[in-house]
Amino acid sequence: MKSREEEAKPRIGIVNFERRKHPRFSVDLPIEYSRIDSPASHNGRGLNISEGGLFIYFPEKMDLGQHLSLKLFFPLGSKLSTIEVLVEVAWTEIHISETQGDYRCGVRFIDISPENVDELKKFLRSL
């Protein structure tokens, strides 16, 4: 049985609160992207996704704040869906491997149509 002193004793510790607005889901999705200042498109891989953004492996270095046009491909039911979205690079990590050319970045959606938001939500609910 605990004494009153033990019950009243304040508890001190570290609490890690999640700062994200939307839950993330692990995926492995193909992505086609282009820089806003260049019409050339390239391929990347989406490793996790939420309603607010993506974690992506790019084959080239990206700069913080850079805007990209993305096409995201994902299965929805028996069909392959595609959404197009404008994103901003929110964070980057250290270059993983010079031989593989993998650059890890987080991007946030900054311009996405209501129809594409609906498609994305359907996909996320299916995970």
Helices and strands as residue ranges (DSSP letters): H 4-8, E 25-35, E 41-49, E 53-58, E 67-76, E 79-92, E 103-111, H 114-126
